[in-house]
Amino acid sequence: MPMHTLPGFFFCICPDAGLIKACIDERFNPNTECRTSVFWADEGLDQKFWNALGLVSMDNRTQLLIVRSAHLLSAATWKALSSSLSVPHAGVLPVLCLECPWEKNKPKLPAAVAKLKCLSFAYEKQWVWSSPGLDKRSLKNFVQQELRRRGLRAENSMAAYLAEITLPDATAVKNLLDQLALASAEDGVLSWDMLRQMAACTPEAVIFDLVRCLEQGNAAGAWKMLKSSGDGGESFLFPLLSLMAREARTLWQICAGEQVYLPGFLESEKKSLARRLGFEGVAAIFEAIAHTENAVKSGERQPLPALEGLLASLVKLFQKPQNAER
């Protein structure tokens, strides 16, 4: 990309590092016309950054200065940086990555960042790209997009399955699909057998299947899955707590009559489960999660016994009829 078409600086506002990388690659093509240096805000901006900001290119190539987690910079550093950005830097393009979480469809920016003159100026000049990241609704579309990018062909239900077993993280999705692309190198067609074989090697998928076993009342399957893990399932604990919390929130929303996005192949199953559990049963899931997490973090229990206790509680909860269908 010719230097005269580049902005003076650029903001990427998104909690997903994989999406930020894709944005930078697409807009500024750092592997060809640009040289790239990456700086981490949690380490501060050292003299190397400030020296690079003041350099003049001698070969007509742009120097990208990518600052990761820039929302963590101190107010004093932001003040100095904003002042420096008010002066054009020929051949140098600072890319400031604000990787903070979003709330109510807006990035939760630190006060020192939200008030920056350079950020206001960037919005005026359209030198900003922002995205809330992936969620359950957008993940399937992203999976389909990445499948097409790799020339992979899959049934619509397969894309939904991949979206369900994969973390809502662009890098995790791309890594999984890269593996599938290698496995289907001959014709690019995905089969269910291939997906199931891949799922067996994907931690997120194993945990997803574990949760489905629990929710379907398949206690034997859940315990077998736990024991088949090399460490007895200890590594499942915190991912399982996170996934169960997500499941409980979804079930609570269904009980409350809220609009919830669910893949078609799961919709009937989740709604039936929510009706069976009712608010009381869903509250019991939250209670089991909180009790387990507190027990481990306080040192009261070791991870593996805590996990076994959690599974015992959930097995009992899902097998026991709760409030009648409502």
Protein Blocks (a to p, Z undefined) as FASTA:
>chain_A
ZZklpcfbdcdddfblklmmmmmmmmnopmlmpccddddfklopafklmmmmmpccfklp
acddddehklmpcfklmmmmmmmmmpccehiacddddfbdceehiacddfklmmpmklmm
mmmnopaccdebjafklmmmmmmmmmmmnopacdfklmmmmmmmpccbfklmmmmmmmmm
mmmmmnopacfklmmmmmmmmmklmmmmmmmmmmnopaklmmmmmmmpmnlommmmmmmm
mmmmmmmmmmmmmmnopacdddfklmmmmmmmmmmnommlmmmmmmmmmmmmmmmmnoma
cfklmmmmmmmmmmmmmmpccdddZZ
